[in-house]
Amino acid sequence: MEGSNRTSKTERVKMKKILWVDCESTGLDSKLNDIIQLAIMIEIDGEIKEKHNFFMQPFSYDNISMEALKINGRTIEEIKTFPMPQEVYKQVLAIFDKYINKFDKFDKFSPAGYNVPFDRGFMNEWFIKNGNKFFGSYMDYHYLDPMSVIGLLEYKGIMKIKDYHLETSCQFFNIEIKAHDAMSDIMATRELTLKIMEHLK
């Protein structure tokens, strides 16, 4: 797919380019806190093209929530062994540029994930902290988020769950997941999405 940004506009419009994404962070505020694990999986027309699991240091150690680290299962000592965020940013940008022509408004990823506005917000701020205000050049306004459908399934009586956490939803559908591991989360989220689509047929 390295030549995808050289295809015609008509061909690009027909392609479904989905970026499955999940972030583990040092807190819940995308401006104050930072990404320490970023998993991305690129799907084009239903086919997984590549997936990556990045670990990185935060831009700042001043605003780390110890509760967030406990949830992520990380320690500050461990995080200090990760690559710098600027290094990871260059790798991610190179991957995006393989699939998207950022100057073409018709050639964009649709972000996908569980509660994906959270992850999209963190990635946008991560780009800004790396000196790039144009994260939106790679993303369109469509997004795919199974969390937004689960409430409807519960209302219809198809599901009955104690909360809307990803792990809980996956348990209902017998999907294996290592909760709060970014790569495990996006793989489980994609499987969850496919199973929900079956129920909506």
N, C-alpha and C positions, 0 to 999 in steps of 0.2 A: 504493500500500500504506500510505499514511499513516493510513488508518482501520483497519488490521489489529488494533490493540489494542482496538478496540471490537467485534470480532466475538465470537460466542458461544464458550464453552469448547470445545464439540464441534468447531466449525470450526477452532479453533486447534490442537487435538490432531491433526487430519488434515493440517495444513500441515507441510511439511518446511522448516524455516528453518535454513539453513546459513550460517555465517560462515567464509568462506575467509580465512585470516590468515597473514601472514608478517612477521617482525620482523628487522631488521638492527640490531645492537647494538654497544656499545663493549666487549663482552667476553661471557663465558659465564655469569657469575653474575648472576641476575636481581635480587638484593638489592644487590649492589655496582655493577653496570653498568646502563646505560640504553639504551633504544630510541632510535635516530636515524633509522630509516626504518620506517614501519608501512604495510603494504598490506592493505586489507580488500576483500572482494568478497561481496556479499550475494546469496544464491541462495534463492529461495522456490519450492518445488514444481518444481524443475528450471529455473527461469528466473532469469537474472541481472538483479537489480533496479538495482543500482548498484555502482560500484567506485571506490575512492579510494586515492591514493598520497600519504602524508604524510611530510614530512621535519621533523625537530625537533632542537633542541639537547638534550644530556643534562642531567639535573638537576645532575650533578657532573662536572667535568673532571679530578678527582683520581684516578679509577680507570679511566681509559681505557687499554685495551690497544692498543698500536701495531700488534700483529699483527692484531687484529680490524679496525682501520681499513684495514690493507693489504688484507685479504680483501675488505672492503666497497668498496675503491677510493675512500676519502674521506680528507680531510686535516682537521686541527683548524681551520685557517683557513676551509675551506669550511663546516664544521659550525657555526661561529660566525655564519654568515649565515642559518641556518635559524630558523624561528619558535621561540618558547619552548614547552616541553612543555605548559604549562598552557593555552595557546591552542589547541593541537591537541587536547588532551583535551576541551575544550568542544565542539569540532566533532564528535569521535567520539561523545561522549555524546548529542548531538542526533540523530545518525544512528541510533544504537541505539534511542533512544526513539521513533523513527518506526515501528519494526517490532516492538518488544517491550514488553509491559507487565511491568515488573520485579516487580510485586506479585502476578503470577499465576504460580504454580509450573508451570502447563501451557504457558506461553508463553515459550519460550526458544530461543536459537540452539544448534545443535550445531556446535562449532568444528571446522574442517577445515583440514588442511595437511600438509606433509611433516615428520614428527617434531613434530607439533602440540603435544604436551605442553610442549616447549621454548617455543613461542610463547605458549601459554596462560599459562605461568608468568611470562613477561616482561610480558604484558598485565595479569595480576593485580597484580604488583608495581608496574606503572606506574599503575594505578588507586589503589593504596595511597599512592604517592608524591604523587598528586594529591589526597589527603585522602578517598578513597572506598574503603571496605573491602568494597564489595558488587559487585565484578565478577561474582561468581557469580550475582547476580540476573538477569543477562542470558544465562547459559550453563547448559546441562544437562550431565549426566554422560556423555552419548553423545559420541563424536567420530569423525571420519572421517579416517583416516590411511593412505595407500597404502603407506607404509614398512613397516607391520606385516604387510602381505600379501606383500611381495616375497620375503621369506625362504621362504615356503611355495611360491611359484612356482618359486624356484630349487631347492627340495627336490624338487618334482615334475618338474624337468627342463625347465620351460617357459622359464626364464631362466637365463643364465649370465653373471654380471657380476663385475668385479674388486672392487667395493665397493658399499655401499648409499647412496652420495651421490645426491642428487636429480639432479644433472647426468648421472651415470652411468646411472641408471634411465631418464632421458629419452632419452639417446642410444640405448639399446636399442630404444626404441619410436619412434625418429626424430621426437622432439618438440623443437622449437626452444626454447632457453632462454638467457637472459643470466644466468648464475649469480651469486648473491649480490646480485641486484636484487630487492627484495621483491615488486614487482608482477609481474615476469616469473616469479618463483618460484611464486606462487599460481596464475597462469594455466596454467603448465606442469603444476603439481600437479593441477589439476582435469582437464586433458586426460589426464594419466597415470592418474588414478583411473578415468576413463571407459573407457580402453583396458584396464585391468586387469579391470574389471567384464565386459568382453566376453570375456576369457579365462576368467572364472569361470562363464560360462553353461553 
